[in-house]
């Protein structure tokens, strides 16, 4: 049955581009027409991003191949792999992915107590969406799947995702900056990254730039959280000179995103989130370290990779995936690990055992992410239906106009 107009408009603004569940179109007719509309809407709305991602991917892959690196290394590169470390890495990946997902509950608790199982399912499906869609447009999937009328709004859930991303970026950039300062590199450093026309010095500089960006982002939303009125006035004063509408839009957006920091005012939630975030990144680095050792990543004197160097590789990977990414992070993932290894290991190691390491690291993460999402989509019948209506997949056309008068019956 149709709801009243206020309910319809609320649903429309929150869902942003998806049809209200109270649509006047009969279910049979909707099922016949939704699919072509969704496919057409997705490609039309994201055509520029898709084209750009193809160009970026092609450029990076061409550059890697020209530099003597390939996505699939030669068989000889796997000669020194200790295969027992592969299942060990999978275990660390599973544990790391668990903490990456469930720590979100601490950010949500300020307005809703979501069961851990539900958070885990939504998160793992969302991680796959982020991986498969270009430019991280899949980020919207998690808040969309979790939203619940009267309990969790789209803007509140989105604010927590943004806060999570900013904290992650700040945490990872601090780790990277520390490793760049205190972990010794090979001497002399190569002029460029192996396989890429990028100087090693530029790579190191990008790590500190990353720290500056995420520090500024955290301070910005923190100021809006603790001094909202002042921050709003300052935003309007600065950007209002260019465009009053722009200033109001920026201030409104920052206010909504700042709501994601509510967890900082709740000591138990803040402590829990930061603790599990530390576990998430720490186990991630541990797994990368074990797999690198298992692949035979060694220094010129034969000594194995250190945990600190694994943290540096993790940080450089995080830095490179900030590049507007293609689906699957194809190319940028490989470039990030190669950039990190160039600072600590000789070229013959980077292009040999290092190539096997990059391939296994990437392949295992892709398979795990897709498999874990597929599992929850299979066991939760409503998840796939909800996912198909997410704003990144739904048609761009607005829903049909609400009739002036509701029909006498719902048919």
Residue pairs with C-beta under 8 A, 6 or more apart in sequence:
1 22
1 406
1 410
2 8
2 22
2 24
2 402
2 403
2 406
2 407
2 410
3 11
3 20
3 22
5 402
7 22
8 20
8 22
8 402
11 20
11 21
11 22
11 149
12 20
12 398
12 399
14 147
14 153
14 154
14 155
15 144
15 154
15 389
15 391
15 394
16 154
16 391
17 41
17 391
17 394
17 395
17 396
17 398
18 389
18 390
18 391
18 394
18 399
19 25
19 30
19 389
19 394
19 399
19 400
20 399
23 30
23 399
23 400
24 400
24 402
24 403
24 407
25 400
26 411
37 395
37 397
38 388
38 393
38 394
38 395
40 395
41 393
41 394
41 395
41 396
41 397
42 392
42 393
42 395
43 50
44 396
45 396
46 134
46 137
46 392
49 134
49 135
49 137
49 324
50 134
52 134
52 135
52 324
53 134
53 135
53 324
53 325
53 326
53 327
54 326
56 323
56 324
56 325
56 326
56 331
56 332
57 326
57 330
57 331
59 331
60 330
60 331
60 332
60 334
60 335
61 71
61 330
61 331
63 195
63 196
63 197
64 70
64 71
64 195
64 196
64 331
64 334
64 335
64 338
67 194
67 195
67 196
67 197
68 195
68 351
69 194
69 195
69 334
69 338
69 351
69 355
70 355
71 330
71 334
71 359
72 359
73 355
73 356
73 358
73 359
74 355
76 352
77 352
77 353
77 355
77 356
78 356
80 295
80 296
80 353
80 356
81 294
81 295
81 296
81 353
81 356
81 360
82 293
82 294
82 295
82 296
83 294
84 294
85 290
85 291
85 293
85 294
85 295
86 291
86 294
86 360
86 364
88 287
88 290
88 291
88 294
89 287
89 290
89 291
89 294
89 360
89 364
90 364
90 368
92 283
92 284
92 286
92 287
92 290
93 287
93 364
93 365
93 368
94 368
95 283
96 280
96 283
96 284
96 287
97 124
97 127
97 368
97 369
97 372
98 120
99 276
99 277
99 279
99 280
99 283
100 123
100 127
100 280
101 119
101 120
101 123
101 124
101 127
102 116
102 119
102 120
102 123
102 276
103 164
103 272
103 273
103 276
103 277
103 280
104 119
104 123
104 142
104 160
104 161
104 164
105 114
105 116
105 119
106 263
106 269
106 270
106 272
106 273
106 276
107 160
107 163
107 164
107 260
107 262
107 263
107 269
107 273
108 114
108 119
108 146
108 152
108 157
108 160
109 263
109 266
109 269
110 262
110 263
110 265
110 266
110 269
111 151
111 152
111 156
111 262
112 148
112 151
112 152
114 146
114 152
118 146
119 146
120 376
121 376
121 380
121 383
122 142
122 145
122 146
123 142
124 369
124 372
124 373
124 375
124 376
125 141
125 142
125 145
125 373
125 376
125 377
125 383
125 387
126 138
126 139
126 141
126 142
126 145
127 369
127 372
127 373
128 138
128 369
128 370
128 372
128 373
128 374
129 138
129 141
129 142
129 373
129 387
129 390
129 392
130 136
130 138
130 139
130 141
131 138
131 327
131 328
131 329
131 366
131 369
131 370
132 138
132 327
132 328
133 327
133 392
134 324
134 325
134 326
134 327
135 324
135 325
136 325
137 392
138 392
139 161
139 165
140 158
140 390
140 391
140 392
141 387
141 390
141 392
142 157
142 161
143 154
143 157
143 158
143 160
143 161
144 154
144 157
144 386
144 389
144 390
144 391
145 383
145 386
145 387
145 390
146 152
146 157
147 153
147 154
147 157
155 256
155 259
156 259
156 260
158 256
158 257
158 260
159 256
159 257
159 258
159 259
159 260
160 260
160 263
161 260
162 221
162 257
162 260
163 221
163 257
163 260
163 261
163 263
164 260
166 214
166 217
166 218
166 221
167 218
167 273
167 274
167 277
168 277
168 281
169 210
169 213
169 214
169 217
169 318
170 211
170 214
170 215
170 217
170 218
171 277
171 278
171 281
172 210
172 281
172 314
172 315
172 318
173 207
173 210
173 211
173 213
173 214
173 215
173 315
173 318
173 319
174 211
175 281
175 311
175 314
175 315
176 207
176 210
176 211
176 311
176 312
176 314
176 315
176 316
176 318
176 319
177 207
177 208
177 211
179 308
179 309
179 311
179 312
179 315
180 204
180 207
180 208
180 312
180 315
182 308
183 306
183 308
183 309
183 311
183 312
183 344
185 343
185 344
186 299
186 300
186 343
186 344
186 345
186 346
189 200
189 201
189 343
190 200
190 342
190 347
191 199
191 200
192 198
192 199
192 200
193 199
193 200
193 203
193 335
193 338
193 339
193 342
194 338
194 341
194 342
194 347
194 350
194 351
194 354
195 338
195 351
196 335
196 338
196 339
198 339
200 339
200 342
200 343
203 316
203 339
203 342
203 343
204 343
206 319
207 315
207 316
207 319
210 318
210 319
210 322
220 254
221 254
221 257
221 258
221 260
221 261
222 258
222 261
222 264
223 230
223 231
224 231
224 232
224 254
224 255
224 257
224 258
225 258
225 259
225 261
225 262
225 264
228 255
228 258
231 251
231 254
232 251
232 255
235 247
235 250
235 251
235 254
236 244
236 247
236 248
236 251
237 247
238 247
239 246
239 247
239 250
240 246
240 247
240 248
263 269
263 270
263 273
264 270
281 314
284 314
285 307
285 310
285 311
285 314
286 307
286 310
288 310
288 313
288 314
288 361
289 305
289 306
289 307
289 310
291 357
291 360
291 361
292 305
292 310
292 313
292 357
293 304
293 305
295 353
295 354
295 356
295 357
295 360
296 349
296 353
296 356
297 304
297 305
297 341
297 345
297 349
297 353
297 354
297 357
298 304
298 305
298 345
298 349
298 353
299 305
299 344
299 345
299 346
299 349
300 345
300 346
305 344
305 345
309 340
309 344
312 340
312 343
312 344
313 337
313 340
313 341
315 340
316 336
316 337
316 339
316 340
317 333
317 336
317 337
317 340
318 336
319 336
320 332
320 333
320 335
320 336
320 339
321 329
321 332
321 333
321 336
323 332
325 332
326 332
328 366
333 358
333 362
334 358
334 362
337 354
337 357
337 358
337 361
338 350
338 354
338 358
341 349
341 350
341 354
342 350
345 354
376 383
377 383
377 384
377 387
387 393
388 394
